[in-house]
Amino acid sequence: MKSIYFLFLALLLIACKGISDNELNDVLAEAKENKKELLKVIEHYQNDSLKLKAAIFLIKNMTGKGSVHYAEREKIHQIKKQAITQGFLDETALKQAEGSIQNFSFQKDIEYITANYLIKNIDIAFEVWNKRPWAKKYSFDEFCEYVLPYRISQEPIEDWREKYYKRYTFLLDSIYKGNDVVEAVNVVCKYLKQEGLLYTHIPQTSPETPLFLLDNRIGKCADICNLSIYVLRALGLPVSYDFYKISPETANSHSWNIVIDNQTKQGIPFFFNDELWANRNIKKIDERKTCKIYRLTYSKRKDDETLSVLRLPTNCINVSREYFSTSIKIRNAKWVQKSPIYLGCLIRGQFVPIDVAFCTKDSLIFNNIEDNNIYLLASFKDKKFSCISAPFLFKNNQLKYFEKTGDVSKEKITRKYPLFEWNKGRLLRVVNATIEGSNSIDFATSERLMLIDTPTVAYNKEYFHTKNSYRFVKFKARADVPLELAELHFFSSEKELTPKKIISGASVYDVPEMNMENWLDNDPLTYFLSKANGDAITFDFGEKINVNSVLYVPRNDDNFIRLNDVYELYYFSPEKKEWESLGKQKATTSFLEYNIPEGVLLFLKNHTRGVEEQIFFMKDHKQVFISDLK
């Protein structure tokens, strides 16, 4: 009887608050037995119209939200704590722990959240917000969306707001007392940077818990974003994170924080771990291709069948207009008739939709699209995409389609994926390294066999021009870099030599991923990284022998052409609107040779191993990947 009274009271209280009886009934019905907790919150604020409105905002958007739970979380926490102590993460142990997770449980907030938790969250959020001089510059809706929410993603519910506030309130109570949200964010984030964080790119099963992050600074990009949000919302700052769902460069998503500017009402990006500070005059973000950018919200957008094809989270908004001023307009009445038409990218050779066209009588319009990127169009029918155009390069508001010119050229293919700067840096660490031969362990008398030049591929087979025989052969890094190699093999008349003993300095970390034995395991993804700069490795063959060649492989991503792997090169047929094969090849050297139609888009598939592959085209006999478009 009491719950019926509460329901009647709730309906009466919100009759003029913009939410229909049916909408509330749907939410309460989904809450099942927990309905009484939600009604307690509404009843609690019957004499405070603003907090009541805030409570209704949280409750009506609670559908679909919840926490992921699993028994192995504590074990994963112990591995992360050990990593903080040691200064590096045991990636193998973490992968094994996450791989052992068998049973997830998803607890719906609407079925488990308590009235006391919601009331405490609302009261503290209001109390802190009302203390801030910038509060009056924002709307109530902005407060609800970017300060009030009790959760960010699918992290377990914890009483985080008060604890974060007590830890960091001194920063805005005594260190910075101004009224500029941008300056306030930077003061707090520079302090977070000083506290330190061990970054790890290893994916985790679910978002980290707020209280673990408070005391244990380790995680990936999403954890960094969440930590920033917990701290800044607890201090009364309107923040969230922006993200792209998938990049055509990496096939991954990425996120960064934003603060809502009280002047422009747009998001100002920041990311403390990279020392990317909020700046009204510079909108700097991740340099990878993003296509479209979205902002995390607490509220849910209305269901839209056309947009659902893009597979976006329900709690986000499109903010591409804040980042891109360029739009694509294609005049083609025939395509308009096939509406809806989707704009997409080719990721690992597959069409991935990123936007849906706004159609006029004879044109397709895609607003706020990233420039200097490769796209194509597709229709969607029977749960399947069908490409309707050739791919095109969108650059400087112009479209250049990849179409055959009629000519064919012989080209050398050396990679299936772009060489990013961080991998290029690893490759260049072998430049000016030396290889010496000697018959004494101290190399008092020695002969330089080779000075290594800039490598262009991973597998480098070089021949020595010496007739002398040596027991010891040393590979020494140049003085300003550590020794970092994936493979090192020596030969005599094409026969590989097995060392009796290997001598080297210590690795930077004593973990299997960096053991010196990795030099001989024929796996380009394992490597040795020395602790000291200018370090060396010495092979002791036990007797004098004529060493006449070397195979060295710098640390790399294994996306160069790998010997004995089977590859297949495709080009996108402008006529058939699909990929066509130019044939399979088994690699016998560090490059593949193909006769390629000029002007087309290409895609190289490794049938033996790996998933990192990116579309490219040929220009001046060089591969140009999406990542190379600057």
Summary of the structure (lengths in Angstrom):
residues: 630
radius of gyration: 29.5
end to end distance: 67.1
largest distance: 100.4
contacts: 1981
relative contact order: 0.08
helix: 30%
strand: 30%
